[in-house]
Amino acid sequence: MLSRFLTVSVFTAAFFLANLPRPGYAEAEEKSIVIAMAETLEPGLRDHLFVATGAVIRQALPGRSIAFETISAINAARDVKRLHPDFLILPSGLYLTLAQTNDLRLLATRKRSEAADPSRGVAAAFVVREDRTDLQSLADLEGVRIAAGTPYSVDGWLAALGEIQARGYDPEHFFSETIFLQFPFPDIVRSLMKGSADVGVIPACMLERLESVGALEKGLLRVVHEQTSPELACRRSSALYPDWVVASIHSPCIPGLLTEKEATRLWLAVAENPYVDCIGHSEQQNYRYDYDLVTKAFAKNHKVVELNGNSVNVRRDGIPNMKLLLAACLKNGCHIALDTDAHSTTQLQGNMPPLLAMLEEMQFPQELVVNATRQNLVNELKLHGRICAEYIGGEIL
């Protein structure tokens, strides 16, 4: 019997994710493989991703039929429940919403051609009509009406709020009115041209794409609070996201066991990956590796090793490994980060005491804990070239 998987591609922050197998799914081999994608008006994107994903699946599972479906961005949860798709292709914000009720797992990454670094290829742009000479800076946008796509769009509303907060404003009361219109084009563009909104927030690179295909006259809209950098060949108004990339092994993606030699080879390859910043909960017994050898490579390549507070609850067989991993990090000067793995506010404090106790027992130096102090964190973010280093404030512990 072939287990069914629910798989997701996030096409703005560019992640593919997959669900845990559903045991006992009767007659799975009789059914088509269903690929579903959230509706988008980005020219050619839907057809491109459907064709590319379908080709890979046909190569891996020859003879299986494939069905393509489109789901509503507004009613995605309803459509997922109705269609039971095997693969989902979603924007990152919609993924975050669906992940609350669906168990999703990472499979692959889509990198846009305009981005040099897939880990920093997502941003938002504030756009206004060219004739709005009164709107020249972020400060000028305070108190005006804004049109956005959806409340959970990482490359739209969420990135916009993050930029406003990073610049010292209150994002909850910055605009006089917020209008959610679902689609950047034509909805947000139309609202700007009609004058029903003063500013719109759209994904970075969308303005360039619309102008390049003739869907929007060049010069009709202008980017406010414009920022540029070599990482993204587009105008933007916010920081680049995801901005901090964690690599970790999840059993649904690598089921069963890895030998120590296999796991060591895997982590050594990750250590050389320039897009990875942090190593997540790597103490699992199923994937134990040569801690001394690999932490030397992590330290050399500035990878931060995470201590996951929830591991003491859900991966208890890895607790002895966590102590050995800590000892290797201490020996080789590898930086670590403490993480609650909080999925709710109730977990923010409860998961930390066991980690702190381990550090105290080993007399682990504060200088190697990147989130022990504000300065440690800022220094680490700068070392990784992360723009958010400019905005961090306050003590972490």
TORKOL-4160 file (C-alpha; in steps of 0.2 Angstrom, whole numbers, padded with zeros to 4 digits, m for minus):
397
<pt num="1" X="0000" Y="0000" Z="0000"/>
<pt num="2" X="0007" Y="0017" Z="m0005"/>
<pt num="3" X="0005" Y="0030" Z="0009"/>
<pt num="4" X="m0002" Y="0047" Z="0005"/>
<pt num="5" X="0008" Y="0062" Z="0008"/>
<pt num="6" X="0003" Y="0080" Z="0009"/>
<pt num="7" X="0017" Y="0091" Z="0001"/>
<pt num="8" X="0018" Y="0110" Z="0000"/>
<pt num="9" X="0029" Y="0121" Z="m0010"/>
<pt num="10" X="0030" Y="0139" Z="m0003"/>
<pt num="11" X="0033" Y="0150" Z="m0019"/>
<pt num="12" X="0037" Y="0166" Z="m0011"/>
<pt num="13" X="0049" Y="0162" Z="0003"/>
<pt num="14" X="0052" Y="0146" Z="m0008"/>
<pt num="15" X="0050" Y="0131" Z="0003"/>
<pt num="16" X="0043" Y="0114" Z="m0002"/>
<pt num="17" X="0035" Y="0104" Z="0013"/>
<pt num="18" X="0028" Y="0087" Z="0015"/>
<pt num="19" X="0016" Y="0079" Z="0028"/>
<pt num="20" X="0018" Y="0064" Z="0038"/>
<pt num="21" X="0011" Y="0048" Z="0030"/>
<pt num="22" X="m0007" Y="0044" Z="0033"/>
<pt num="23" X="m0007" Y="0026" Z="0038"/>
<pt num="24" X="m0021" Y="0015" Z="0032"/>
<pt num="25" X="m0026" Y="0026" Z="0017"/>
<pt num="26" X="m0036" Y="0012" Z="0008"/>
<pt num="27" X="m0034" Y="0010" Z="m0011"/>
<pt num="28" X="m0020" Y="0024" Z="m0012"/>
<pt num="29" X="m0012" Y="0016" Z="m0027"/>
<pt num="30" X="m0029" Y="0017" Z="m0037"/>
<pt num="31" X="m0030" Y="0036" Z="m0035"/>
<pt num="32" X="m0022" Y="0050" Z="m0045"/>
<pt num="33" X="m0008" Y="0060" Z="m0037"/>
<pt num="34" X="m0015" Y="0077" Z="m0033"/>
<pt num="35" X="m0005" Y="0093" Z="m0035"/>
<pt num="36" X="m0014" Y="0108" Z="m0029"/>
<pt num="37" X="m0008" Y="0126" Z="m0030"/>
<pt num="38" X="m0015" Y="0142" Z="m0022"/>
<pt num="39" X="m0022" Y="0154" Z="m0035"/>
<pt num="40" X="m0010" Y="0167" Z="m0041"/>
<pt num="41" X="m0010" Y="0180" Z="m0055"/>
<pt num="42" X="0009" Y="0181" Z="m0057"/>
<pt num="43" X="0011" Y="0178" Z="m0076"/>
<pt num="44" X="0016" Y="0160" Z="m0080"/>
<pt num="45" X="0020" Y="0155" Z="m0063"/>
<pt num="46" X="0005" Y="0142" Z="m0061"/>
<pt num="47" X="0009" Y="0133" Z="m0077"/>
<pt num="48" X="0028" Y="0133" Z="m0074"/>
<pt num="49" X="0027" Y="0125" Z="m0056"/>
<pt num="50" X="0013" Y="0113" Z="m0061"/>
<pt num="51" X="0023" Y="0106" Z="m0076"/>
<pt num="52" X="0040" Y="0106" Z="m0067"/>
<pt num="53" X="0033" Y="0097" Z="m0051"/>
<pt num="54" X="0023" Y="0085" Z="m0062"/>
<pt num="55" X="0038" Y="0080" Z="m0072"/>
<pt num="56" X="0048" Y="0076" Z="m0056"/>
<pt num="57" X="0034" Y="0065" Z="m0050"/>
<pt num="58" X="0031" Y="0056" Z="m0066"/>
<pt num="59" X="0050" Y="0052" Z="m0066"/>
<pt num="60" X="0049" Y="0045" Z="m0048"/>
<pt num="61" X="0032" Y="0036" Z="m0050"/>
<pt num="62" X="0030" Y="0031" Z="m0068"/>
<pt num="63" X="0013" Y="0025" Z="m0073"/>
<pt num="64" X="0004" Y="0035" Z="m0060"/>
<pt num="65" X="m0009" Y="0048" Z="m0066"/>
<pt num="66" X="m0008" Y="0066" Z="m0060"/>
<pt num="67" X="m0022" Y="0078" Z="m0056"/>
<pt num="68" X="m0019" Y="0097" Z="m0055"/>
<pt num="69" X="m0030" Y="0108" Z="m0044"/>
<pt num="70" X="m0031" Y="0126" Z="m0039"/>
<pt num="71" X="m0036" Y="0131" Z="m0022"/>
<pt num="72" X="m0043" Y="0148" Z="m0015"/>
<pt num="73" X="m0030" Y="0158" Z="m0006"/>
<pt num="74" X="m0045" Y="0164" Z="0005"/>
<pt num="75" X="m0053" Y="0147" Z="0008"/>
<pt num="76" X="m0037" Y="0136" Z="0007"/>
<pt num="77" X="m0041" Y="0126" Z="0023"/>
<pt num="78" X="m0058" Y="0121" Z="0016"/>
<pt num="79" X="m0051" Y="0117" Z="m0001"/>
<pt num="80" X="m0037" Y="0106" Z="0006"/>
<pt num="81" X="m0049" Y="0097" Z="0017"/>
<pt num="82" X="m0060" Y="0094" Z="0001"/>
<pt num="83" X="m0046" Y="0089" Z="m0011"/>
<pt num="84" X="m0034" Y="0079" Z="0000"/>
<pt num="85" X="m0020" Y="0084" Z="m0011"/>
<pt num="86" X="m0003" Y="0075" Z="m0011"/>
<pt num="87" X="0007" Y="0091" Z="m0015"/>
<pt num="88" X="0003" Y="0109" Z="m0011"/>
<pt num="89" X="0011" Y="0124" Z="m0019"/>
<pt num="90" X="0008" Y="0139" Z="m0008"/>
<pt num="91" X="0015" Y="0156" Z="m0003"/>
<pt num="92" X="0024" Y="0156" Z="0013"/>
<pt num="93" X="0011" Y="0166" Z="0023"/>
<pt num="94" X="m0003" Y="0154" Z="0018"/>
<pt num="95" X="0009" Y="0139" Z="0023"/>
<pt num="96" X="0010" Y="0146" Z="0040"/>
<pt num="97" X="m0008" Y="0147" Z="0042"/>
<pt num="98" X="m0011" Y="0129" Z="0035"/>
<pt num="99" X="0003" Y="0122" Z="0046"/>
<pt num="100" X="m0008" Y="0126" Z="0061"/>
<pt num="101" X="m0019" Y="0112" Z="0057"/>
<pt num="102" X="m0009" Y="0101" Z="0044"/>
<pt num="103" X="0007" Y="0093" Z="0048"/>
<pt num="104" X="0018" Y="0099" Z="0034"/>
<pt num="105" X="0037" Y="0095" Z="0030"/>
<pt num="106" X="0050" Y="0103" Z="0020"/>
<pt num="107" X="0055" Y="0095" Z="0003"/>
<pt num="108" X="0063" Y="0108" Z="m0009"/>
<pt num="109" X="0066" Y="0126" Z="m0012"/>
<pt num="110" X="0061" Y="0137" Z="m0026"/>
<pt num="111" X="0073" Y="0152" Z="m0029"/>
<pt num="112" X="0067" Y="0166" Z="m0040"/>
<pt num="113" X="0079" Y="0172" Z="m0054"/>
<pt num="114" X="0081" Y="0189" Z="m0047"/>
<pt num="115" X="0088" Y="0183" Z="m0030"/>
<pt num="116" X="0106" Y="0179" Z="m0028"/>
<pt num="117" X="0103" Y="0170" Z="m0012"/>
<pt num="118" X="0087" Y="0159" Z="m0009"/>
<pt num="119" X="0088" Y="0162" Z="0009"/>
<pt num="120" X="0086" Y="0181" Z="0006"/>
<pt num="121" X="0075" Y="0183" Z="m0009"/>
<pt num="122" X="0058" Y="0189" Z="m0001"/>
<pt num="123" X="0053" Y="0206" Z="0003"/>
<pt num="124" X="0039" Y="0219" Z="0001"/>
<pt num="125" X="0038" Y="0235" Z="m0008"/>
<pt num="126" X="0027" Y="0251" Z="m0004"/>
<pt num="127" X="0021" Y="0258" Z="m0020"/>
<pt num="128" X="0011" Y="0274" Z="m0024"/>
<pt num="129" X="0006" Y="0283" Z="m0040"/>
<pt num="130" X="0020" Y="0293" Z="m0047"/>
<pt num="131" X="0009" Y="0309" Z="m0046"/>
<pt num="132" X="0008" Y="0307" Z="m0027"/>
<pt num="133" X="0022" Y="0319" Z="m0023"/>
<pt num="134" X="0017" Y="0321" Z="m0005"/>
<pt num="135" X="0022" Y="0303" Z="m0002"/>
<pt num="136" X="0041" Y="0302" Z="m0003"/>
<pt num="137" X="0047" Y="0293" Z="0013"/>
<pt num="138" X="0041" Y="0280" Z="0025"/>
<pt num="139" X="0036" Y="0294" Z="0037"/>
<pt num="140" X="0025" Y="0301" Z="0024"/>
<pt num="141" X="0015" Y="0285" Z="0024"/>
<pt num="142" X="0009" Y="0287" Z="0042"/>
<pt num="143" X="m0009" Y="0290" Z="0043"/>
<pt num="144" X="m0014" Y="0286" Z="0025"/>
<pt num="145" X="m0024" Y="0272" Z="0018"/>
<pt num="146" X="m0015" Y="0256" Z="0013"/>
<pt num="147" X="m0021" Y="0242" Z="0002"/>
<pt num="148" X="m0013" Y="0224" Z="0005"/>
<pt num="149" X="m0015" Y="0207" Z="m0002"/>
<pt num="150" X="m0019" Y="0196" Z="0013"/>
<pt num="151" X="m0015" Y="0197" Z="0032"/>
<pt num="152" X="m0003" Y="0182" Z="0031"/>
<pt num="153" X="0007" Y="0187" Z="0016"/>
<pt num="154" X="0026" Y="0187" Z="0021"/>
<pt num="155" X="0031" Y="0196" Z="0005"/>
<pt num="156" X="0017" Y="0209" Z="0008"/>
<pt num="157" X="0008" Y="0214" Z="0024"/>
<pt num="158" X="0019" Y="0205" Z="0036"/>
<pt num="159" X="0036" Y="0211" Z="0029"/>
<pt num="160" X="0028" Y="0229" Z="0028"/>
<pt num="161" X="0023" Y="0228" Z="0047"/>
<pt num="162" X="0041" Y="0222" Z="0051"/>
<pt num="163" X="0049" Y="0236" Z="0042"/>
<pt num="164" X="0037" Y="0249" Z="0051"/>
<pt num="165" X="0041" Y="0242" Z="0068"/>
<pt num="166" X="0060" Y="0241" Z="0064"/>
<pt num="167" X="0060" Y="0260" Z="0060"/>
<pt num="168" X="0053" Y="0264" Z="0077"/>
<pt num="169" X="0034" Y="0266" Z="0073"/>
<pt num="170" X="0019" Y="0257" Z="0080"/>
<pt num="171" X="0013" Y="0245" Z="0066"/>
<pt num="172" X="m0004" Y="0243" Z="0074"/>
<pt num="173" X="m0008" Y="0261" Z="0072"/>
<pt num="174" X="0003" Y="0267" Z="0058"/>
<pt num="175" X="m0010" Y="0268" Z="0044"/>
<pt num="176" X="m0028" Y="0276" Z="0045"/>
<pt num="177" X="m0036" Y="0262" Z="0036"/>
<pt num="178" X="m0030" Y="0245" Z="0030"/>
<pt num="179" X="m0039" Y="0237" Z="0015"/>
<pt num="180" X="m0036" Y="0218" Z="0011"/>
<pt num="181" X="m0039" Y="0214" Z="m0007"/>
<pt num="182" X="m0031" Y="0197" Z="m0009"/>
<pt num="183" X="m0022" Y="0200" Z="m0026"/>
<pt num="184" X="m0008" Y="0213" Z="m0028"/>
<pt num="185" X="m0013" Y="0213" Z="m0047"/>
<pt num="186" X="m0025" Y="0219" Z="m0052"/>
<pt num="187" X="m0033" Y="0223" Z="m0036"/>
<pt num="188" X="m0020" Y="0233" Z="m0027"/>
<pt num="189" X="m0015" Y="0242" Z="m0043"/>
<pt num="190" X="m0033" Y="0246" Z="m0047"/>
<pt num="191" X="m0036" Y="0253" Z="m0029"/>
<pt num="192" X="m0021" Y="0265" Z="m0031"/>
<pt num="193" X="m0027" Y="0271" Z="m0048"/>
<pt num="194" X="m0044" Y="0274" Z="m0043"/>
<pt num="195" X="m0038" Y="0283" Z="m0027"/>
<pt num="196" X="m0047" Y="0272" Z="m0015"/>
<pt num="197" X="m0030" Y="0268" Z="m0007"/>
<pt num="198" X="m0015" Y="0280" Z="m0005"/>
<pt num="199" X="m0001" Y="0266" Z="m0004"/>
<pt num="200" X="m0001" Y="0248" Z="m0009"/>
<pt num="201" X="0011" Y="0234" Z="m0002"/>
<pt num="202" X="0016" Y="0221" Z="m0015"/>
<pt num="203" X="0029" Y="0208" Z="m0016"/>
<pt num="204" X="0046" Y="0214" Z="m0022"/>
<pt num="205" X="0050" Y="0211" Z="m0040"/>
<pt num="206" X="0031" Y="0211" Z="m0045"/>
<pt num="207" X="0032" Y="0229" Z="m0051"/>
<pt num="208" X="0047" Y="0225" Z="m0062"/>
<pt num="209" X="0038" Y="0209" Z="m0069"/>
<pt num="210" X="0022" Y="0218" Z="m0072"/>
<pt num="211" X="0031" Y="0232" Z="m0082"/>
<pt num="212" X="0042" Y="0219" Z="m0092"/>
<pt num="213" X="0027" Y="0210" Z="m0099"/>
<pt num="214" X="0017" Y="0226" Z="m0102"/>
<pt num="215" X="0004" Y="0223" Z="m0089"/>
<pt num="216" X="0008" Y="0240" Z="m0081"/>
<pt num="217" X="0015" Y="0256" Z="m0089"/>
<pt num="218" X="0032" Y="0259" Z="m0084"/>
<pt num="219" X="0033" Y="0274" Z="m0072"/>
<pt num="220" X="0015" Y="0273" Z="m0067"/>
<pt num="221" X="0019" Y="0267" Z="m0049"/>
<pt num="222" X="0034" Y="0272" Z="m0038"/>
<pt num="223" X="0042" Y="0263" Z="m0024"/>
<pt num="224" X="0043" Y="0272" Z="m0007"/>
<pt num="225" X="0056" Y="0269" Z="0006"/>
<pt num="226" X="0066" Y="0261" Z="m0008"/>
<pt num="227" X="0081" Y="0249" Z="m0003"/>
<pt num="228" X="0093" Y="0240" Z="m0015"/>
<pt num="229" X="0106" Y="0227" Z="m0012"/>
<pt num="230" X="0116" Y="0214" Z="m0022"/>
<pt num="231" X="0105" Y="0200" Z="m0015"/>
<pt num="232" X="0089" Y="0205" Z="m0024"/>
<pt num="233" X="0089" Y="0214" Z="m0041"/>
<pt num="234" X="0072" Y="0222" Z="m0038"/>
<pt num="235" X="0066" Y="0238" Z="m0029"/>
<pt num="236" X="0060" Y="0234" Z="m0011"/>
<pt num="237" X="0055" Y="0243" Z="0005"/>
<pt num="238" X="0058" Y="0230" Z="0018"/>
<pt num="239" X="0071" Y="0219" Z="0024"/>
<pt num="240" X="0075" Y="0203" Z="0015"/>
<pt num="241" X="0068" Y="0186" Z="0022"/>
<pt num="242" X="0068" Y="0172" Z="0028"/>
<pt num="243" X="0084" Y="0180" Z="0034"/>
<pt num="244" X="0089" Y="0166" Z="0045"/>
<pt num="245" X="0090" Y="0148" Z="0039"/>
<pt num="246" X="0089" Y="0133" Z="0050"/>
<pt num="247" X="0094" Y="0115" Z="0043"/>
<pt num="248" X="0087" Y="0100" Z="0053"/>
<pt num="249" X="0082" Y="0082" Z="0050"/>
<pt num="250" X="0064" Y="0077" Z="0052"/>
<pt num="251" X="0060" Y="0058" Z="0052"/>
<pt num="252" X="0046" Y="0059" Z="0039"/>
<pt num="253" X="0059" Y="0066" Z="0027"/>
<pt num="254" X="0073" Y="0054" Z="0031"/>
<pt num="255" X="0063" Y="0039" Z="0038"/>
<pt num="256" X="0072" Y="0025" Z="0048"/>
<pt num="257" X="0091" Y="0026" Z="0053"/>
<pt num="258" X="0106" Y="0033" Z="0046"/>
<pt num="259" X="0123" Y="0026" Z="0050"/>
<pt num="260" X="0135" Y="0037" Z="0060"/>
<pt num="261" X="0146" Y="0038" Z="0044"/>
<pt num="262" X="0130" Y="0043" Z="0033"/>
<pt num="263" X="0124" Y="0056" Z="0046"/>
<pt num="264" X="0142" Y="0063" Z="0047"/>
<pt num="265" X="0144" Y="0065" Z="0029"/>
<pt num="266" X="0127" Y="0074" Z="0028"/>
<pt num="267" X="0131" Y="0086" Z="0041"/>
<pt num="268" X="0148" Y="0090" Z="0034"/>
<pt num="269" X="0140" Y="0094" Z="0018"/>
<pt num="270" X="0128" Y="0106" Z="0027"/>
<pt num="271" X="0142" Y="0114" Z="0035"/>
<pt num="272" X="0149" Y="0119" Z="0018"/>
<pt num="273" X="0132" Y="0126" Z="0012"/>
<pt num="274" X="0133" Y="0145" Z="0012"/>
<pt num="275" X="0114" Y="0147" Z="0014"/>
<pt num="276" X="0113" Y="0139" Z="0031"/>
<pt num="277" X="0115" Y="0149" Z="0047"/>
<pt num="278" X="0109" Y="0137" Z="0060"/>
<pt num="279" X="0109" Y="0118" Z="0064"/>
<pt num="280" X="0092" Y="0112" Z="0072"/>
<pt num="281" X="0090" Y="0099" Z="0085"/>
<pt num="282" X="0103" Y="0088" Z="0078"/>
<pt num="283" X="0105" Y="0077" Z="0094"/>
<pt num="284" X="0092" Y="0063" Z="0088"/>
<pt num="285" X="0098" Y="0046" Z="0091"/>
<pt num="286" X="0092" Y="0040" Z="0074"/>
<pt num="287" X="0105" Y="0052" Z="0066"/>
<pt num="288" X="0119" Y="0052" Z="0078"/>
<pt num="289" X="0135" Y="0059" Z="0070"/>
<pt num="290" X="0153" Y="0062" Z="0074"/>
<pt num="291" X="0151" Y="0077" Z="0085"/>
<pt num="292" X="0169" Y="0081" Z="0087"/>
<pt num="293" X="0173" Y="0081" Z="0068"/>
<pt num="294" X="0157" Y="0090" Z="0063"/>
<pt num="295" X="0157" Y="0104" Z="0076"/>
<pt num="296" X="0174" Y="0108" Z="0070"/>
<pt num="297" X="0167" Y="0111" Z="0052"/>
<pt num="298" X="0152" Y="0120" Z="0060"/>
<pt num="299" X="0164" Y="0132" Z="0069"/>
<pt num="300" X="0175" Y="0135" Z="0054"/>
<pt num="301" X="0159" Y="0139" Z="0043"/>
<pt num="302" X="0150" Y="0149" Z="0057"/>
<pt num="303" X="0136" Y="0138" Z="0059"/>
<pt num="304" X="0126" Y="0140" Z="0075"/>
<pt num="305" X="0121" Y="0124" Z="0084"/>
<pt num="306" X="0103" Y="0125" Z="0091"/>
<pt num="307" X="0099" Y="0117" Z="0108"/>
<pt num="308" X="0080" Y="0114" Z="0107"/>
<pt num="309" X="0071" Y="0115" Z="0123"/>
<pt num="310" X="0057" Y="0104" Z="0117"/>
<pt num="311" X="0069" Y="0090" Z="0113"/>
<pt num="312" X="0069" Y="0086" Z="0132"/>
<pt num="313" X="0051" Y="0082" Z="0130"/>
<pt num="314" X="0049" Y="0074" Z="0113"/>
<pt num="315" X="0066" Y="0067" Z="0109"/>
<pt num="316" X="0072" Y="0061" Z="0126"/>
<pt num="317" X="0083" Y="0047" Z="0119"/>
<pt num="318" X="0093" Y="0061" Z="0112"/>
<pt num="319" X="0097" Y="0070" Z="0129"/>
<pt num="320" X="0113" Y="0061" Z="0132"/>
<pt num="321" X="0118" Y="0065" Z="0114"/>
<pt num="322" X="0114" Y="0084" Z="0118"/>
<pt num="323" X="0127" Y="0084" Z="0132"/>
<pt num="324" X="0140" Y="0076" Z="0121"/>
<pt num="325" X="0136" Y="0088" Z="0107"/>
<pt num="326" X="0138" Y="0103" Z="0119"/>
<pt num="327" X="0154" Y="0096" Z="0125"/>
<pt num="328" X="0160" Y="0095" Z="0107"/>
<pt num="329" X="0155" Y="0113" Z="0104"/>
<pt num="330" X="0164" Y="0119" Z="0119"/>
<pt num="331" X="0180" Y="0110" Z="0114"/>
<pt num="332" X="0179" Y="0117" Z="0096"/>
<pt num="333" X="0173" Y="0134" Z="0100"/>
<pt num="334" X="0156" Y="0131" Z="0090"/>
<pt num="335" X="0143" Y="0144" Z="0094"/>
<pt num="336" X="0126" Y="0138" Z="0100"/>
<pt num="337" X="0109" Y="0145" Z="0102"/>
<pt num="338" X="0095" Y="0141" Z="0115"/>
<pt num="339" X="0078" Y="0139" Z="0107"/>
<pt num="340" X="0061" Y="0136" Z="0116"/>
<pt num="341" X="0053" Y="0128" Z="0101"/>
<pt num="342" X="0038" Y="0137" Z="0107"/>
<pt num="343" X="0022" Y="0134" Z="0097"/>
<pt num="344" X="0012" Y="0144" Z="0109"/>
<pt num="345" X="0015" Y="0157" Z="0123"/>
<pt num="346" X="0014" Y="0144" Z="0136"/>
<pt num="347" X="0030" Y="0136" Z="0130"/>
<pt num="348" X="0040" Y="0151" Z="0131"/>
<pt num="349" X="0047" Y="0148" Z="0148"/>
<pt num="350" X="0044" Y="0130" Z="0152"/>
<pt num="351" X="0056" Y="0123" Z="0140"/>
<pt num="352" X="0071" Y="0133" Z="0145"/>
<pt num="353" X="0076" Y="0127" Z="0162"/>
<pt num="354" X="0083" Y="0110" Z="0157"/>
<pt num="355" X="0094" Y="0119" Z="0144"/>
<pt num="356" X="0101" Y="0132" Z="0156"/>
<pt num="357" X="0104" Y="0118" Z="0169"/>
<pt num="358" X="0115" Y="0109" Z="0156"/>
<pt num="359" X="0125" Y="0124" Z="0152"/>
<pt num="360" X="0128" Y="0128" Z="0171"/>
<pt num="361" X="0133" Y="0110" Z="0174"/>
<pt num="362" X="0146" Y="0111" Z="0160"/>
<pt num="363" X="0151" Y="0129" Z="0164"/>
<pt num="364" X="0148" Y="0133" Z="0146"/>
<pt num="365" X="0154" Y="0151" Z="0142"/>
<pt num="366" X="0142" Y="0164" Z="0139"/>
<pt num="367" X="0153" Y="0170" Z="0124"/>
<pt num="368" X="0148" Y="0155" Z="0114"/>
<pt num="369" X="0129" Y="0157" Z="0117"/>
<pt num="370" X="0123" Y="0168" Z="0103"/>
<pt num="371" X="0107" Y="0173" Z="0111"/>
<pt num="372" X="0114" Y="0175" Z="0129"/>
<pt num="373" X="0116" Y="0194" Z="0127"/>
<pt num="374" X="0110" Y="0207" Z="0115"/>
<pt num="375" X="0128" Y="0210" Z="0109"/>
<pt num="376" X="0131" Y="0192" Z="0106"/>
<pt num="377" X="0116" Y="0191" Z="0095"/>
<pt num="378" X="0120" Y="0207" Z="0085"/>
<pt num="379" X="0138" Y="0201" Z="0083"/>
<pt num="380" X="0132" Y="0184" Z="0076"/>
<pt num="381" X="0119" Y="0192" Z="0064"/>
<pt num="382" X="0132" Y="0204" Z="0057"/>
<pt num="383" X="0144" Y="0189" Z="0055"/>
<pt num="384" X="0130" Y="0181" Z="0044"/>
<pt num="385" X="0127" Y="0197" Z="0035"/>
<pt num="386" X="0109" Y="0198" Z="0042"/>
<pt num="387" X="0101" Y="0215" Z="0040"/>
<pt num="388" X="0090" Y="0213" Z="0055"/>
<pt num="389" X="0106" Y="0215" Z="0066"/>
<pt num="390" X="0102" Y="0234" Z="0065"/>
<pt num="391" X="0086" Y="0232" Z="0073"/>
<pt num="392" X="0089" Y="0220" Z="0088"/>
<pt num="393" X="0086" Y="0228" Z="0105"/>
<pt num="394" X="0085" Y="0222" Z="0123"/>
<pt num="395" X="0092" Y="0207" Z="0133"/>
<pt num="396" X="0087" Y="0190" Z="0127"/>
<pt num="397" X="0091" Y="0180" Z="0143"/>
